[in-house]
Amino acid sequence: MLQNWDSAINANIWQNVDVQFRIKDITLKKFNNGDDFYNSVIEYIDNQIKNVEQKNEEERLKLYNTFADSVYNTNIAGTWLPLLERYNMLSDEQIDGIDEKIDEWHNSLGEPMPNWIYILVIAVLVLVVVLLVIMVFSKNKKINKIQNT
């Protein structure tokens, strides 16, 4: 009877972990234990890394931020991982492996271009246009002076 109760508690914990992902429309392969959870998360992230070029930058960042920031780092790592680790449902190595895989996913996204670069490019383009306009007007003035003499 205690074994059935323990199994029911474990199943309930894993279902609650799964719900944290599903709330944000992240579908992982079904898992009922630490190994399955680890494999499901790693497979999901591997698929995201593999398909990174098929999505635009905004969509890639949104998927990453939803998974890493909104679900994993906030809900899972903050609430569930200490419990899973305390009751030996997930090992330190598995947690480290997931963290490393999330870092790999982040690195695959590339660095978004900082806003100051856009401002700099626009400023340079405006400067070039202004210089061209000044050059054209000064050239026209010289031509007009030559024609008037």
Summary of the structure (lengths in Angstrom):
residues: 149
radius of gyration: 27.9
end to end distance: 112.0
largest distance: 112.0
contacts: 370
relative contact order: 0.09
helix: 82%
strand: 0%
